[in-house]
Amino acid sequence: MGRLGVLLVALWACAKHKDAPPSPLQDGAPAAVAIDAAPIAIDAAPPREAPTATKVVVGAHAACAILSDLSVRCWGGNTEGQLGNGSTRGSTVPVVPNVRGVKDLVMGDDFACALIDDTSVVCWGKIGYGKDHRLLVPTAAPGVRDIVRIFAVGGAACGTAKGGALVCWGDVDPRGHVTTAGNSHAPTPVPGLDHVLLLTAHAAVSESHVLSTWTDGGAPATSAFTDVGELAEREQPCALREGGEVVCVSEHPLCGPAIALAPAPAAPPPPPPAKKPAKKGKKPPAKKAKPAPVVAKLAAYALPEKASHLAFDTGMCVIGQKRLDCIDVEHACKVTRPWPAFVTIEDSAGTCARLANGTVRCGALGMPAAPLITGVTDAIAISATATRGCALAKDHRVLCWEGTAAATVVSFSP
């Protein structure tokens, strides 16, 4: 081959080498990527957003929230398993009980119950079903189905079924009534009550706004009050009637004269037709005496102030004209205002009040003032006991506090 041929072969080899991809083994370094190369499309999953709270409830030592994905988060004390995560260790960080599809959530003293979208109810904490007094994980209430509404009263839980029946479990007696004896009965039907809308330990309001009351061990008795919108109980149950009258039920009226509690008796039925005399030698069958009805020794009386809401965790108090009005402890028929700063109240829970501007004040019993809870400025709902509380903000943040200390934000991870 002549010199010209050699030159042409060399030029051809250089051109082939230039077009070929560089070998990663040339100098031990990885191949470079051309800066004008087209980007490679990758279908990256969008980042998961943390769910937000839609409801928060507070118990004696813990709190729980329903989130936007219909799951639940709980935090706080856990000695009775009220966090529902299988342990008894408390947590300041929200933990995730194994429950989904939650439509509603209530908390009692040391337990929580959730209404599931399949109409069943699961509970955890100190709310046994007749055997175990403590449930460390969400456990279905046996036989409780078709529930449309749930309640928590002290150490007991109840549910109103679609057909109207009321069933209760936990600290209830054989009639299903709430007790402090810690019986921990299995779900028990409550005779004499149906279509319950509101419930306390000794009273209930039906969906037709009729008040029923009972004493310990007594059967429920329907009252004459058919326009009840709110129900609360401290020493005795009290009902807020349409128009603002507050009627309380007790063996001994606290204030003012007693008023009629039971409906007016119905007209007596006409006498039965006379029977033919029995034939001689045959005695007529003896009639069985009907047992006398149990009449509760209860009376009703009205509080001296009109009200827009009941606020009984602060004492025998009501919210009247958006301020707190309470019955004087020493002079039962006089009204006192223990915390002057409790004004423009929208609603209350525990010993706290949510004001019209979204702030929250809490007045611990015995304190002369009700300070603002620092950090809460846009609350749309609150839940509280006498010692702790939480607020749900406009942006669905949850802020919680102890006593009257500053609130801290509770964070929920995806």
Secondary structure, DSSP 8 states (H G I E B T S, - for coil): --HHHHHHHHHHHHHHHHHS---TTSSSS-----TTS---------------EEEEEE-SSEEEEEETTS-EEEEE--TTSTT-SSS---EEEEE--S--SEEEEEE-SSEEEEEETTS-EEEEES--SSS-S-EEEEEE-TT--SEEEEEEETTEEEEEETTSEEEEEESB-TTS-B-SS---EEEEEEEEEESEEEE-SSEEEETT--EEE--TT---EE-S---EEEEEESSSEEEEETTS-EEEEESS-SSS--B--S-----------------TT-----------------EEEE-SS--SEE-GGGSSEEEETTEEEEE-SSSTTSEE-S-TT-BSEEEEETTEEEETTS-EEE--TT-S---B-TT--SEEEEEE-SSEEEEEETTS-EEEEETTS--EEE----
